[in-house]
Amino acid sequence: MANTCKINGVNGISYQIIGAHRRDTNGKQVRHYQTFTPSPGMTARQTEKALNAATV
C-alpha cells in the first residue's frame, strides 16, 4: 500500500509517493520514496489517473 503527499514547491506541484513493503531484521518498516511530477498542461483528472498508475 502506498501513501501520497502533495508538495507545493517553487517549481510547481509534485507528489511524493511513500511505500512500505516489508520490515527489516529489527522490525522497522523499510520505506521506498518516489517523486511524481505531472507534465505541464495536464488536467486535474489526468494527473489523478497518472498518480494512481504510479502508485500501483
PQR file with spaces between the fields and no chain letter, atoms N, CA, C, O and H, PARSE charges and radii, in Angstrom:
ATOM       1  N    MET     1       0.839   -1.164    0.000 -0.4000 1.5000
ATOM       2  CA   MET     1       0.000    0.000    0.000 -0.0000 2.0000
ATOM       3  C    MET     1       0.888    1.233    0.000  0.5500 1.7000
ATOM       4  O    MET     1       1.910    1.266    0.686 -0.5500 1.4000
ATOM       5  N    ALA     2       0.507    2.239   -0.759 -0.4000 1.5000
ATOM       6  CA   ALA     2       1.310    3.449   -0.870 -0.0000 2.0000
ATOM       7  C    ALA     2       0.501    4.661   -0.433  0.5500 1.7000
ATOM       8  O    ALA     2      -0.714    4.717   -0.622 -0.5500 1.4000
ATOM       9  H    ALA     2      -0.323    2.213   -1.316  0.4000 1.0000
ATOM      10  N    ASN     3       1.190    5.622    0.147 -0.4000 1.5000
ATOM      11  CA   ASN     3       0.596    6.894    0.537 -0.0000 2.0000
ATOM      12  C    ASN     3       1.156    7.976   -0.369  0.5500 1.7000
ATOM      13  O    ASN     3       2.293    7.881   -0.832 -0.5500 1.4000
ATOM      14  H    ASN     3       2.177    5.576    0.300  0.4000 1.0000
ATOM      15  N    THR     4       0.356    9.004   -0.623 -0.4000 1.5000
ATOM      16  CA   THR     4       0.821   10.121   -1.432 -0.0000 2.0000
ATOM      17  C    THR     4       0.699   11.409   -0.638  0.5500 1.7000
ATOM      18  O    THR     4      -0.215   11.571    0.171 -0.5500 1.4000
ATOM      19  H    THR     4      -0.568    9.081   -0.247  0.4000 1.0000
ATOM      20  N    CYS     5       1.623   12.315   -0.877 -0.4000 1.5000
ATOM      21  CA   CYS     5       1.646   13.624   -0.250 -0.0000 2.0000
ATOM      22  C    CYS     5       1.808   14.672   -1.341  0.5500 1.7000
ATOM      23  O    CYS     5       2.691   14.545   -2.190 -0.5500 1.4000
ATOM      24  H    CYS     5       2.365   12.183   -1.535  0.4000 1.0000
ATOM      25  N    LYS     6       0.973   15.702   -1.335 -0.4000 1.5000
ATOM      26  CA   LYS     6       1.085   16.783   -2.306 -0.0000 2.0000
ATOM      27  C    LYS     6       2.129   17.774   -1.808  0.5500 1.7000
ATOM      28  O    LYS     6       2.116   18.164   -0.640 -0.5500 1.4000
ATOM      29  H    LYS     6       0.256   15.805   -0.646  0.4000 1.0000
ATOM      30  N    ILE     7       3.035   18.182   -2.699 -0.4000 1.5000
ATOM      31  CA   ILE     7       4.103   19.101   -2.343 -0.0000 2.0000
ATOM      32  C    ILE     7       3.973   20.348   -3.218  0.5500 1.7000
ATOM      33  O    ILE     7       4.055   20.262   -4.443 -0.5500 1.4000
ATOM      34  H    ILE     7       3.045   17.866   -3.648  0.4000 1.0000
ATOM      35  N    ASN     8       3.770   21.503   -2.588 -0.4000 1.5000
ATOM      36  CA   ASN     8       3.735   22.775   -3.312 -0.0000 2.0000
ATOM      37  C    ASN     8       5.128   23.378   -3.253  0.5500 1.7000
ATOM      38  O    ASN     8       5.491   24.040   -2.281 -0.5500 1.4000
ATOM      39  H    ASN     8       3.703   21.573   -1.592  0.4000 1.0000
ATOM      40  N    GLY     9       5.901   23.141   -4.303 -0.4000 1.5000
ATOM      41  CA   GLY     9       7.282   23.610   -4.335 -0.0000 2.0000
ATOM      42  C    GLY     9       7.436   24.879   -5.147  0.5500 1.7000
ATOM      43  O    GLY     9       6.460   25.425   -5.661 -0.5500 1.4000
ATOM      44  H    GLY     9       5.605   22.603   -5.093  0.4000 1.0000
ATOM      45  N    VAL    10       8.660   25.340   -5.256 -0.4000 1.5000
ATOM      46  CA   VAL    10       8.974   26.546   -6.005 -0.0000 2.0000
ATOM      47  C    VAL    10       8.712   26.333   -7.498  0.5500 1.7000
ATOM      48  O    VAL    10       8.294   27.261   -8.191 -0.5500 1.4000
ATOM      49  H    VAL    10       9.453   24.897   -4.838  0.4000 1.0000
ATOM      50  N    ASN    11       8.955   25.121   -7.996 -0.4000 1.5000
ATOM      51  CA   ASN    11       8.794   24.838   -9.421 -0.0000 2.0000
ATOM      52  C    ASN    11       7.420   24.286   -9.766  0.5500 1.7000
ATOM      53  O    ASN    11       7.219   23.830  -10.892 -0.5500 1.4000
ATOM      54  H    ASN    11       9.294   24.367   -7.434  0.4000 1.0000
ATOM      55  N    GLY    12       6.473   24.311   -8.850 -0.4000 1.5000
ATOM      56  CA   GLY    12       5.129   23.814   -9.111 -0.0000 2.0000
ATOM      57  C    GLY    12       4.755   22.695   -8.166  0.5500 1.7000
ATOM      58  O    GLY    12       5.414   22.457   -7.155 -0.5500 1.4000
ATOM      59  H    GLY    12       6.636   24.682   -7.935  0.4000 1.0000
ATOM      60  N    ILE    13       3.689   22.020   -8.518 -0.4000 1.5000
ATOM      61  CA   ILE    13       3.150   20.961   -7.672 -0.0000 2.0000
ATOM      62  C    ILE    13       3.752   19.620   -8.074  0.5500 1.7000
ATOM      63  O    ILE    13       3.852   19.300   -9.259 -0.5500 1.4000
ATOM      64  H    ILE    13       3.154   22.213   -9.340  0.4000 1.0000
ATOM      65  N    SER    14       4.149   18.842   -7.075 -0.4000 1.5000
ATOM      66  CA   SER    14       4.606   17.482   -7.298 -0.0000 2.0000
ATOM      67  C    SER    14       4.032   16.629   -6.177  0.5500 1.7000
ATOM      68  O    SER    14       3.469   17.149   -5.214 -0.5500 1.4000
ATOM      69  H    SER    14       4.068   19.102   -6.112  0.4000 1.0000
ATOM      70  N    TYR    15       4.176   15.326   -6.308 -0.4000 1.5000
ATOM      71  CA   TYR    15       3.615   14.396   -5.341 -0.0000 2.0000
ATOM      72  C    TYR    15       4.698   13.432   -4.891  0.5500 1.7000
ATOM      73  O    TYR    15       5.469   12.929   -5.708 -0.5500 1.4000
ATOM      74  H    TYR    15       4.633   14.904   -7.091  0.4000 1.0000
ATOM      75  N    GLN    16       4.756   13.177   -3.593 -0.4000 1.5000
ATOM      76  CA   GLN    16       5.699   12.209   -3.057 -0.0000 2.0000
ATOM      77  C    GLN    16       4.936   10.930   -2.755  0.5500 1.7000
ATOM      78  O    GLN    16       3.928   10.957   -2.049 -0.5500 1.4000
ATOM      79  H    GLN    16       4.130   13.586   -2.929  0.4000 1.0000
ATOM      80  N    ILE    17       5.412    9.811   -3.287 -0.4000 1.5000
ATOM      81  CA   ILE    17       4.803    8.508   -3.082 -0.0000 2.0000
ATOM      82  C    ILE    17       5.670    7.736   -2.091  0.5500 1.7000
ATOM      83  O    ILE    17       6.870    7.564   -2.305 -0.5500 1.4000
ATOM      84  H    ILE    17       6.231    9.789   -3.861  0.4000 1.0000
ATOM      85  N    ILE    18       5.050    7.273   -1.005 -0.4000 1.5000
ATOM      86  CA   ILE    18       5.770    6.546    0.037 -0.0000 2.0000
ATOM      87  C    ILE    18       5.160    5.154    0.150  0.5500 1.7000
ATOM      88  O    ILE    18       3.961    5.009    0.392 -0.5500 1.4000
ATOM      89  H    ILE    18       4.076    7.412   -0.832  0.4000 1.0000
ATOM      90  N    GLY    19       5.984    4.146   -0.023 -0.4000 1.5000
ATOM      91  CA   GLY    19       5.516    2.766    0.073 -0.0000 2.0000
ATOM      92  C    GLY    19       6.310    1.999    1.106  0.5500 1.7000
ATOM      93  O    GLY    19       7.538    2.085    1.136 -0.5500 1.4000
ATOM      94  H    GLY    19       6.957    4.264   -0.220  0.4000 1.0000
ATOM      95  N    ALA    20       5.624    1.250    1.953 -0.4000 1.5000
ATOM      96  CA   ALA    20       6.273    0.397    2.944 -0.0000 2.0000
ATOM      97  C    ALA    20       5.949   -1.043    2.581  0.5500 1.7000
ATOM      98  O    ALA    20       4.803   -1.475    2.706 -0.5500 1.4000
ATOM      99  H    ALA    20       4.627    1.181    1.929  0.4000 1.0000
ATOM     100  N    HIS    21       6.953   -1.787    2.130 -0.4000 1.5000
ATOM     101  CA   HIS    21       6.710   -3.105    1.582 -0.0000 2.0000
ATOM     102  C    HIS    21       7.078   -4.246    2.516  0.5500 1.7000
ATOM     103  O    HIS    21       6.507   -5.333    2.429 -0.5500 1.4000
ATOM     104  H    HIS    21       7.884   -1.436    2.028  0.4000 1.0000
ATOM     105  N    ARG    22       8.024   -4.003    3.401 -0.4000 1.5000
ATOM     106  CA   ARG    22       8.484   -5.103    4.243 -0.0000 2.0000
ATOM     107  C    ARG    22       9.101   -4.533    5.509  0.5500 1.7000
ATOM     108  O    ARG    22       9.137   -3.318    5.700 -0.5500 1.4000
ATOM     109  H    ARG    22       8.488   -3.120    3.471  0.4000 1.0000
ATOM     110  N    ARG    23       9.583   -5.412    6.367 -0.4000 1.5000
ATOM     111  CA   ARG    23      10.260   -4.997    7.594 -0.0000 2.0000
ATOM     112  C    ARG    23      11.684   -5.543    7.596  0.5500 1.7000
ATOM     113  O    ARG    23      11.962   -6.591    7.014 -0.5500 1.4000
ATOM     114  H    ARG    23       9.554   -6.400    6.211  0.4000 1.0000
ATOM     115  N    ASP    24      12.579   -4.816    8.259 -0.4000 1.5000
ATOM     116  CA   ASP    24      13.962   -5.279    8.344 -0.0000 2.0000
ATOM     117  C    ASP    24      14.117   -6.241    9.512  0.5500 1.7000
ATOM     118  O    ASP    24      13.128   -6.622   10.140 -0.5500 1.4000
ATOM     119  H    ASP    24      12.353   -3.964    8.732  0.4000 1.0000
ATOM     120  N    THR    25      15.339   -6.633    9.805 -0.4000 1.5000
ATOM     121  CA   THR    25      15.592   -7.619   10.861 -0.0000 2.0000
ATOM     122  C    THR    25      15.263   -7.087   12.257  0.5500 1.7000
ATOM     123  O    THR    25      15.040   -7.871   13.179 -0.5500 1.4000
ATOM     124  H    THR    25      16.142   -6.323    9.295  0.4000 1.0000
ATOM     125  N    ASN    26      15.233   -5.761   12.421 -0.4000 1.5000
ATOM     126  CA   ASN    26      14.890   -5.165   13.715 -0.0000 2.0000
ATOM     127  C    ASN    26      13.391   -4.900   13.856  0.5500 1.7000
ATOM     128  O    ASN    26      12.947   -4.438   14.907 -0.5500 1.4000
ATOM     129  H    ASN    26      15.415   -5.124   11.672  0.4000 1.0000
ATOM     130  N    GLY    27      12.610   -5.184   12.819 -0.4000 1.5000
ATOM     131  CA   GLY    27      11.168   -4.987   12.870 -0.0000 2.0000
ATOM     132  C    GLY    27      10.696   -3.642   12.377  0.5500 1.7000
ATOM     133  O    GLY    27       9.497   -3.365   12.404 -0.5500 1.4000
ATOM     134  H    GLY    27      12.971   -5.559   11.965  0.4000 1.0000
ATOM     135  N    LYS    28      11.618   -2.784   11.919 -0.4000 1.5000
ATOM     136  CA   LYS    28      11.228   -1.474   11.410 -0.0000 2.0000
ATOM     137  C    LYS    28      10.803   -1.590    9.952  0.5500 1.7000
ATOM     138  O    LYS    28      11.330   -2.422    9.213 -0.5500 1.4000
ATOM     139  H    LYS    28      12.593   -3.008   11.897  0.4000 1.0000
ATOM     140  N    GLN    29       9.845   -0.753    9.535 -0.4000 1.5000
ATOM     141  CA   GLN    29       9.389   -0.760    8.149 -0.0000 2.0000
ATOM     142  C    GLN    29      10.456   -0.196    7.224  0.5500 1.7000
ATOM     143  O    GLN    29      11.114    0.794    7.544 -0.5500 1.4000
ATOM     144  H    GLN    29       9.417   -0.077   10.135  0.4000 1.0000
ATOM     145  N    VAL    30      10.616   -0.840    6.073 -0.4000 1.5000
ATOM     146  CA   VAL    30      11.521   -0.338    5.044 -0.0000 2.0000
ATOM     147  C    VAL    30      10.661    0.456    4.073  0.5500 1.7000
ATOM     148  O    VAL    30       9.784   -0.104    3.416 -0.5500 1.4000
ATOM     149  H    VAL    30      10.082   -1.644    5.813  0.4000 1.0000
ATOM     150  N    ARG    31      10.906    1.747    3.981 -0.4000 1.5000
ATOM     151  CA   ARG    31      10.093    2.630    3.144 -0.0000 2.0000
ATOM     152  C    ARG    31      10.836    2.989    1.868  0.5500 1.7000
ATOM     153  O    ARG    31      12.054    3.167    1.865 -0.5500 1.4000
ATOM     154  H    ARG    31      11.618    2.202    4.515  0.4000 1.0000
ATOM     155  N    HIS    32      10.077    3.091    0.786 -0.4000 1.5000
ATOM     156  CA   HIS    32      10.611    3.484   -0.505 -0.0000 2.0000
ATOM     157  C    HIS    32       9.921    4.778   -0.912  0.5500 1.7000
ATOM     158  O    HIS    32       8.700    4.901   -0.806 -0.5500 1.4000
ATOM     159  H    HIS    32       9.088    2.947    0.789  0.4000 1.0000
ATOM     160  N    TYR    33      10.711    5.745   -1.379 -0.4000 1.5000
ATOM     161  CA   TYR    33      10.195    7.053   -1.738 -0.0000 2.0000
ATOM     162  C    TYR    33      10.356    7.282   -3.237  0.5500 1.7000
ATOM     163  O    TYR    33      11.361    6.893   -3.833 -0.5500 1.4000
ATOM     164  H    TYR    33      11.702    5.645   -1.465  0.4000 1.0000
ATOM     165  N    GLN    34       9.349    7.919   -3.838 -0.4000 1.5000
ATOM     166  CA   GLN    34       9.389    8.266   -5.252 -0.0000 2.0000
ATOM     167  C    GLN    34       8.659    9.595   -5.420  0.5500 1.7000
ATOM     168  O    GLN    34       7.638    9.825   -4.771 -0.5500 1.4000
ATOM     169  H    GLN    34       8.532    8.235   -3.354  0.4000 1.0000
ATOM     170  N    THR    35       9.164   10.464   -6.273 -0.4000 1.5000
ATOM     171  CA   THR    35       8.527   11.742   -6.542 -0.0000 2.0000
ATOM     172  C    THR    35       7.910   11.714   -7.928  0.5500 1.7000
ATOM     173  O    THR    35       8.560   11.325   -8.898 -0.5500 1.4000
ATOM     174  H    THR    35       9.994   10.278   -6.800  0.4000 1.0000
ATOM     175  N    PHE    36       6.648   12.129   -8.017 -0.4000 1.5000
ATOM     176  CA   PHE    36       5.930   12.196   -9.285 -0.0000 2.0000
ATOM     177  C    PHE    36       5.636   13.655   -9.582  0.5500 1.7000
ATOM     178  O    PHE    36       5.010   14.341   -8.774 -0.5500 1.4000
ATOM     179  H    PHE    36       6.121   12.445   -7.229  0.4000 1.0000
ATOM     180  N    THR    37       6.085   14.136  -10.738 -0.4000 1.5000
ATOM     181  CA   THR    37       5.809   15.493  -11.182 -0.0000 2.0000
ATOM     182  C    THR    37       4.975   15.421  -12.456  0.5500 1.7000
ATOM     183  O    THR    37       5.443   14.905  -13.470 -0.5500 1.4000
ATOM     184  H    THR    37       6.593   13.579  -11.395  0.4000 1.0000
ATOM     185  N    PRO    38       3.739   15.935  -12.417 -0.5600 1.5000
ATOM     186  CA   PRO    38       2.904   15.873  -13.613  0.2800 2.0000
ATOM     187  C    PRO    38       3.437   16.793  -14.708  0.5500 1.7000
ATOM     188  O    PRO    38       4.068   17.813  -14.431 -0.5500 1.4000
ATOM     189  N    SER    39       3.173   16.417  -15.943 -0.4000 1.5000
ATOM     190  CA   SER    39       3.601   17.219  -17.086 -0.0000 2.0000
ATOM     191  C    SER    39       2.803   18.517  -17.110  0.5500 1.7000
ATOM     192  O    SER    39       1.641   18.540  -16.704 -0.5500 1.4000
ATOM     193  H    SER    39       2.661   15.588  -16.168  0.4000 1.0000
ATOM     194  N    PRO    40       3.419   19.592  -17.584 -0.5600 1.5000
ATOM     195  CA   PRO    40       2.663   20.845  -17.691  0.2800 2.0000
ATOM     196  C    PRO    40       1.516   20.672  -18.695  0.5500 1.7000
ATOM     197  O    PRO    40       1.687   20.041  -19.737 -0.5500 1.4000
ATOM     198  N    GLY    41       0.387   21.220  -18.383 -0.4000 1.5000
ATOM     199  CA   GLY    41      -0.763   21.131  -19.263 -0.0000 2.0000
ATOM     200  C    GLY    41      -1.691   19.973  -18.960  0.5500 1.7000
ATOM     201  O    GLY    41      -2.735   19.843  -19.598 -0.5500 1.4000
ATOM     202  H    GLY    41       0.248   21.733  -17.536  0.4000 1.0000
ATOM     203  N    MET    42      -1.336   19.120  -17.994 -0.4000 1.5000
ATOM     204  CA   MET    42      -2.214   18.020  -17.618 -0.0000 2.0000
ATOM     205  C    MET    42      -3.385   18.564  -16.807  0.5500 1.7000
ATOM     206  O    MET    42      -3.213   19.446  -15.966 -0.5500 1.4000
ATOM     207  H    MET    42      -0.487   19.225  -17.476  0.4000 1.0000
ATOM     208  N    THR    43      -4.576   18.028  -17.067 -0.4000 1.5000
ATOM     209  CA   THR    43      -5.731   18.418  -16.278 -0.0000 2.0000
ATOM     210  C    THR    43      -5.677   17.709  -14.931  0.5500 1.7000
ATOM     211  O    THR    43      -4.854   16.820  -14.711 -0.5500 1.4000
ATOM     212  H    THR    43      -4.716   17.311  -17.750  0.4000 1.0000
ATOM     213  N    ALA    44      -6.571   18.120  -14.035 -0.4000 1.5000
ATOM     214  CA   ALA    44      -6.593   17.514  -12.698 -0.0000 2.0000
ATOM     215  C    ALA    44      -6.936   16.033  -12.788  0.5500 1.7000
ATOM     216  O    ALA    44      -6.369   15.224  -12.054 -0.5500 1.4000
ATOM     217  H    ALA    44      -7.240   18.842  -14.213  0.4000 1.0000
ATOM     218  N    ARG    45      -7.844   15.671  -13.668 -0.4000 1.5000
ATOM     219  CA   ARG    45      -8.241   14.271  -13.828 -0.0000 2.0000
ATOM     220  C    ARG    45      -7.096   13.441  -14.415  0.5500 1.7000
ATOM     221  O    ARG    45      -6.875   12.311  -13.980 -0.5500 1.4000
ATOM     222  H    ARG    45      -8.304   16.329  -14.265  0.4000 1.0000
ATOM     223  N    GLN    46      -6.369   13.980  -15.391 -0.4000 1.5000
ATOM     224  CA   GLN    46      -5.230   13.278  -15.979 -0.0000 2.0000
ATOM     225  C    GLN    46      -4.132   13.083  -14.944  0.5500 1.7000
ATOM     226  O    GLN    46      -3.499   12.027  -14.899 -0.5500 1.4000
ATOM     227  H    GLN    46      -6.549   14.898  -15.745  0.4000 1.0000
ATOM     228  N    THR    47      -3.903   14.090  -14.115 -0.4000 1.5000
ATOM     229  CA   THR    47      -2.900   13.990  -13.063 -0.0000 2.0000
ATOM     230  C    THR    47      -3.281   12.913  -12.063  0.5500 1.7000
ATOM     231  O    THR    47      -2.437   12.122  -11.639 -0.5500 1.4000
ATOM     232  H    THR    47      -4.417   14.947  -14.151  0.4000 1.0000
ATOM     233  N    GLU    48      -4.557   12.883  -11.686 -0.4000 1.5000
ATOM     234  CA   GLU    48      -5.029   11.868  -10.732 -0.0000 2.0000
ATOM     235  C    GLU    48      -4.874   10.467  -11.276  0.5500 1.7000
ATOM     236  O    GLU    48      -4.460    9.567  -10.545 -0.5500 1.4000
ATOM     237  H    GLU    48      -5.242   13.525  -12.030  0.4000 1.0000
ATOM     238  N    LYS    49      -5.197   10.258  -12.545 -0.4000 1.5000
ATOM     239  CA   LYS    49      -5.059    8.938  -13.164 -0.0000 2.0000
ATOM     240  C    LYS    49      -3.597    8.511  -13.242  0.5500 1.7000
ATOM     241  O    LYS    49      -3.273    7.358  -12.959 -0.5500 1.4000
ATOM     242  H    LYS    49      -5.533   10.989  -13.139  0.4000 1.0000
ATOM     243  N    ALA    50      -2.714    9.431  -13.622 -0.4000 1.5000
ATOM     244  CA   ALA    50      -1.290    9.117  -13.718 -0.0000 2.0000
ATOM     245  C    ALA    50      -0.699    8.829  -12.341  0.5500 1.7000
ATOM     246  O    ALA    50       0.155    7.953  -12.209 -0.5500 1.4000
ATOM     247  H    ALA    50      -2.978   10.368  -13.852  0.4000 1.0000
ATOM     248  N    LEU    51      -1.137    9.546  -11.328 -0.4000 1.5000
ATOM     249  CA   LEU    51      -0.665    9.325   -9.967 -0.0000 2.0000
ATOM     250  C    LEU    51      -1.123    7.962   -9.463  0.5500 1.7000
ATOM     251  O    LEU    51      -0.347    7.252   -8.823 -0.5500 1.4000
ATOM     252  H    LEU    51      -1.831   10.258  -11.436  0.4000 1.0000
ATOM     253  N    ASN    52      -2.358    7.587   -9.739 -0.4000 1.5000
ATOM     254  CA   ASN    52      -2.852    6.264   -9.352 -0.0000 2.0000
ATOM     255  C    ASN    52      -2.094    5.149  -10.064  0.5500 1.7000
ATOM     256  O    ASN    52      -1.829    4.104   -9.471 -0.5500 1.4000
ATOM     257  H    ASN    52      -2.988    8.163  -10.259  0.4000 1.0000
ATOM     258  N    ALA    53      -1.749    5.360  -11.313 -0.4000 1.5000
ATOM     259  CA   ALA    53      -0.974    4.358  -12.061 -0.0000 2.0000
ATOM     260  C    ALA    53       0.440    4.240  -11.500  0.5500 1.7000
ATOM     261  O    ALA    53       1.017    3.152  -11.510 -0.5500 1.4000
ATOM     262  H    ALA    53      -1.964    6.210  -11.795  0.4000 1.0000
ATOM     263  N    ALA    54       1.003    5.335  -11.013 -0.4000 1.5000
ATOM     264  CA   ALA    54       2.356    5.307  -10.479 -0.0000 2.0000
ATOM     265  C    ALA    54       2.412    4.634   -9.101  0.5500 1.7000
ATOM     266  O    ALA    54       3.446    4.077   -8.730 -0.5500 1.4000
ATOM     267  H    ALA    54       0.535    6.219  -11.004  0.4000 1.0000
ATOM     268  N    THR    55       1.325    4.680   -8.351 -0.4000 1.5000
ATOM     269  CA   THR    55       1.332    4.079   -7.019 -0.0000 2.0000
ATOM     270  C    THR    55       1.129    2.575   -7.043  0.5500 1.7000
ATOM     271  O    THR    55       1.448    1.902   -6.063 -0.5500 1.4000
ATOM     272  H    THR    55       0.485    5.132   -8.652  0.4000 1.0000
ATOM     273  N    VAL    56       0.617    2.039   -8.113 -0.4000 1.5000
ATOM     274  CA   VAL    56       0.348    0.598   -8.180 -0.0000 2.0000
ATOM     275  C    VAL    56       1.580   -0.178   -8.494  0.5500 1.7000
ATOM     276  O    VAL    56       1.531   -1.405   -8.588 -0.5500 1.4000
ATOM     277  H    VAL    56       0.358    2.586   -8.909  0.4000 1.0000
